[in-house]
Amino acid sequence: MKKYILPVLLSAGVLMCGCEISDDIRIYTPENTASVSSEAENETYPDDSAEDENIPETADVLAEQAEEEIVISAAEGPSESGDANAYAGQDLQKEQKIYGSVQEYLDNMTAEEKIGQLILARFPADPVDQVYKYDFGGYTLYAADIENETPESLTGKLEEINSYNAVPMFFAADEEGGAITRVSRYPAFAERPLPSMQEMLSSGGDIEAWADELAEGLKNAGIDLDLAPVADVAESKDDYIYDRTCGLDYEGTAGTIGGIVSALNARNIVSCLKHFPGYGPNVDTHTGIAVDTRSRENFESKDLLPFIGGINAGSPMIMVNHNIVEAYNADVPASLAPEVHKVLRELGFDGIIITDDLGMDAISLYTDDPYADAFLAGNDMLCVSDGKACYDSLRSAFWDGRISEERINESVARIISVKLRYGVIK
């Protein structure tokens, strides 16, 4: 029988989102720097009942055994081929943890399963292999993952992938409308590309009809999490973010965003407001850092209003940007700044806070460990291109004691709560 070796790392841890604009962006990982196409790519706590000698009982033993490996047979885990078809006919599906309450999940998940839930990873070439090993909270799909599929083939593929995960996953996409579509650009999934928010408003502002069109396309593709709408406001048409905004003032944007969130909630689509605390006139952070010098009063009286509108409408998820917002923290991007996350919680938001993609240039310039640093800053989920690197970092930080299980539980509780509320967990 062929055997597979999985290293046991026993020292413990969109691109706005998803590179919506550029067809050729630079993605940074801790190991290397590479130029890729945004469309083509982009152990547990010891169990009291376990007697497996491979499971260490103290942190000291963990450190001593950091280089050990566990041998897993083909009957216990998928191959390393990266080919989803390699699993056809193999009984590798996990018995998913399906409970009716958040607390039941927290009581019955291993620490490593919880760590996996913190990650929204870029859909990889080997999706089954990765979810089986890491139990990711979800995958983000890009146009290249959808263009050659049909509703039947794609939903079937996602259902199969999901069966290998300990907890049902989010399947996400950036479907903003206009220039940023992942699903509706393909006739197999929608009658036409989804109009932008500005186009929708200029044609009469029928948010309900627009939400129907958006939700139908996503559901045809098996997508339950839309990394949209954009709640930013641009005061000039020359601003980088302008075309992706509502094109309205702050109060008008707040009303529109609240209406969109309510409409998507009614259609059981998880929405994600972005990019907190407001992108404003800043430059594209895919290729460098943006420093926002606006005052705190400016944010409180203007940029925060659309996010408050979305929060009041029941927004389940909000994405934090990578701008350095000097009014709150002049040293690191907002996604790494605890002060920014504190502001969001003080607004009454208790849903999932997620980062913009941590592979963007703006992040790599400020930290050697973006994953642990972003989680410790107050994010619940990490949007990443390299799911394995993120998982390894968080697991290492957990076993090293930098990240506590109590802190992990706080975020996992929010994630599971949203999955239960929106029927991701059925």
Secondary structure, 3 states (H helix, E strand, C coil): CCEEEEECCCCCCCCCCCCCCCCEEEEECCCCEEEEECCCCCCCCCCCCCCCCCCCCCHHHHHHCCCCEEEEECCCCCCCCCCHHHHCCCCCCCCCCCCCCHHHHHHHCCHHHHHHHCEEEECCCCHHHHHHHHCCCEEECCHHHHCCCCHHHHHHHHHHHHCCCCCCCEEEECCCECCECCCCCCCCCCCCCCCCHHHHHHCCCCHHHHHHHHHHHHHHCCCCEECCCECCCCCCCCCCCHHHCCCCCHHHHHHHHHHHHHHHHHCCCEECEEEECCCCCCCCCCCCCCEECCCHHHHHHHHHHHHHHHHHCCCCEEEECCCEECCCCCCCCHHHCHHHHHHHHHCCCCCEEEECCCCCHHHHCCCCCHHHHHHHHCCCEEEECCHHHHHHHHHHHHHHCCCCHHHHHHHHHHHHHHHHHCCCCC
